[in-house]
Amino acid sequence: MNANPNHLNATSTSSTPSKFTPEFFPLPQRGQDPHFGLGRSSYYDLEKRGLLSLVRLRKPGNIRGRVLVPYADALAAVRKLSGQDINGAAR
């Protein structure tokens, strides 16, 4: 047991939303992302439908890399699908 009461468990912070808005966040490996509650396949579907563009980071010559979701694009897609305009007002 850790004697330090201020010690944070690393796994507890990964699934809770942060207090700041990131510019990008990683595509969830499994489960749902902590910002919008969407799964990996939902983001691929939103990209296929043209509602957002995922950012792919890969070293030259590599097949695999990281996929990042632009927070602002994801927020705009969620608002569009929920019937709100970009500024948050209901249509």
Backbone torsions as a table, in degrees:
resi	resn	phi	psi	omega
1	MET	NA	141.0	-178.7
2	ASN	-83.6	129.2	-178.7
3	ALA	-78.3	-15.9	-178.1
4	ASN	-82.7	113.4	-178.9
5	PRO	-71.3	-15.9	-179.8
6	ASN	-89.7	0.9	-179.6
7	HIS	-67.4	129.9	178.1
8	LEU	-102.9	136.3	175.5
9	ASN	-75.0	126.5	-175.9
10	ALA	-61.8	-31.6	-178.7
11	THR	-75.8	-23.8	-178.6
12	SER	-74.0	-26.3	-177.4
13	THR	-84.7	-18.7	-175.1
14	SER	-76.3	-24.3	-177.1
15	SER	-104.2	-0.6	179.2
16	THR	-102.9	142.6	179.3
17	PRO	-65.4	144.7	-179.5
18	SER	-84.2	170.9	-177.5
19	LYS	-87.4	-4.0	177.9
20	PHE	-123.1	160.5	179.4
21	THR	-95.3	116.9	-179.8
22	PRO	-77.4	156.5	173.9
23	GLU	-74.9	-39.9	176.5
24	PHE	-134.8	154.0	170.3
25	PHE	-139.9	152.1	-176.0
26	PRO	-71.5	146.2	174.0
27	LEU	-61.3	132.4	-177.5
28	PRO	-63.8	137.0	179.6
29	GLN	-73.0	-41.4	174.5
30	ARG	-152.1	156.3	-178.4
31	GLY	78.8	-149.1	-176.1
32	GLN	-118.0	155.0	177.5
33	ASP	-76.8	154.5	-176.6
34	PRO	-77.6	-9.5	-176.0
35	HIS	-90.6	-46.5	-175.1
36	PHE	-122.3	-8.8	179.4
37	GLY	75.4	21.8	179.7
38	LEU	-98.2	147.7	178.4
39	GLY	-90.7	173.4	-177.7
40	ARG	-55.7	-47.5	-177.6
41	SER	-66.0	-30.0	177.9
42	SER	-64.8	-39.3	178.4
43	TYR	-68.0	-39.5	176.3
44	TYR	-63.9	-37.7	178.3
45	ASP	-66.2	-43.0	177.9
46	LEU	-62.4	-36.9	177.5
47	GLU	-67.6	-42.5	-179.9
48	LYS	-62.4	-35.0	179.6
49	ARG	-80.7	-4.2	177.6
50	GLY	82.2	16.0	-178.1
51	LEU	-88.1	-17.6	174.3
52	LEU	-157.8	162.9	178.0
53	SER	-118.7	120.2	177.5
54	LEU	-79.4	149.2	-179.9
55	VAL	-103.9	124.1	-179.3
56	ARG	-108.3	124.8	178.5
57	LEU	-110.1	125.0	-177.4
58	ARG	-150.8	138.7	174.3
59	LYS	-72.5	148.0	178.9
60	PRO	-56.1	132.0	179.6
61	GLY	89.2	-14.5	179.1
62	ASN	-85.0	147.9	175.9
63	ILE	-88.7	-38.6	-176.8
64	ARG	-99.5	156.8	178.1
65	GLY	-167.3	-154.1	178.4
66	ARG	-109.9	147.7	174.1
67	VAL	-117.5	126.0	-179.9
68	LEU	-113.2	147.0	178.5
69	VAL	-107.3	123.9	174.5
70	PRO	-70.7	121.9	-175.8
71	TYR	-57.7	-45.5	-177.1
72	ALA	-62.9	-40.1	178.0
73	ASP	-66.4	-40.1	179.0
74	ALA	-65.5	-41.7	178.2
75	LEU	-62.8	-44.0	178.5
76	ALA	-62.7	-39.9	179.2
77	ALA	-66.1	-42.3	178.9
78	VAL	-63.7	-43.6	179.1
79	ARG	-64.7	-40.5	179.7
80	LYS	-63.6	-43.0	-179.5
81	LEU	-71.6	-24.8	180.0
82	SER	-90.2	-2.9	176.9
83	GLY	91.1	15.9	177.4
84	GLN	-105.2	153.7	174.9
85	ASP	-82.2	-178.9	-175.0
86	ILE	-61.7	-32.8	-177.7
87	ASN	-84.3	-1.1	176.3
88	GLY	98.0	-4.9	179.1
89	ALA	-80.6	143.3	179.2
90	ALA	-72.4	145.3	178.5
91	ARG	-90.8	NA	NA
